[in-house]
Amino acid sequence: MASIKANVAAIASANGLKGAIYGLIIMLFILFEPYGIYGRWLKIKLFFQLFPLYKRATFKRQKIYVKSERNR
């Protein structure tokens, strides 16, 4: 138990680790939420507008086609 606490303390005190974790969180947020915080706000707002009729598929990503692919 003491070794686990020592390992956690060593990781927590590592220089630059907090910044790296913060950067990783931001990168993941941008990857999975392209519109950022505004996109999250739109999803929450839409959820409450459609509350009784909410469907999970409402928030799935749609396929986006280039104009040239649409005309094929």
matplotlib code that plots the C-alpha trace (Angstrom):
import matplotlib.pyplot as plt

x = [0.0, 2.8, 4.5, 1.3, 1.1, 4.8, 4.2, 1.2, 3.1, 6.0, 3.7, 1.9, 5.1, 6.6, 7.5, 5.3, 3.0, 0.0, 0.5, 0.8, -2.4, -4.2, -3.0, -4.1, -7.6, -7.9, -6.7, -9.2, -12.0, -11.2, -11.1, -14.4, -16.2, -15.2, -17.4, -15.8, -17.8, -20.3, -21.1, -21.6, -23.9, -25.9, -26.3, -27.5, -29.9, -31.3, -31.7, -33.8, -35.9, -36.7, -36.7, -39.7, -38.9, -35.2, -33.5, -30.0, -29.3, -30.0, -26.3, -24.6, -22.2, -23.5, -21.5, -20.4, -20.0, -18.0, -20.1, -18.4, -19.3, -23.0, -23.4, -22.2]
y = [0.0, 2.4, 1.7, 2.6, 5.9, 6.6, 5.9, 8.2, 11.0, 10.6, 10.8, 13.8, 15.7, 15.0, 18.3, 19.0, 16.1, 18.4, 20.3, 17.2, 15.8, 19.1, 19.2, 15.6, 16.4, 19.4, 17.3, 14.6, 17.2, 18.7, 15.3, 14.1, 17.4, 19.4, 22.4, 22.6, 23.9, 25.5, 22.2, 20.6, 23.5, 22.9, 19.2, 20.0, 22.6, 20.3, 17.5, 19.7, 21.0, 17.4, 15.9, 13.6, 12.6, 12.3, 9.6, 8.5, 8.5, 12.2, 13.0, 10.4, 11.8, 12.0, 11.1, 14.2, 13.9, 16.2, 17.7, 15.6, 12.4, 13.4, 13.7, 10.1]
z = [0.0, 0.8, -2.5, -4.4, -2.4, -3.2, -6.9, -7.0, -5.2, -7.7, -10.7, -9.2, -8.6, -12.1, -13.9, -16.9, -16.3, -15.5, -18.7, -20.7, -19.3, -19.8, -23.4, -24.0, -22.6, -25.0, -28.0, -27.2, -26.8, -30.1, -31.9, -30.5, -30.4, -33.5, -32.6, -29.1, -26.1, -28.4, -30.0, -26.5, -25.7, -28.8, -28.0, -24.4, -25.7, -28.3, -25.7, -23.5, -26.5, -27.6, -24.1, -24.2, -27.8, -27.3, -29.4, -28.9, -32.7, -32.8, -31.9, -34.1, -36.7, -40.2, -43.3, -45.1, -48.8, -51.1, -53.9, -56.5, -54.6, -54.4, -58.1, -58.8]

ax = plt.figure().add_subplot(projection="3d")
ax.plot(x, y, z, "-o")
ax.set_aspect("equal")
plt.show()
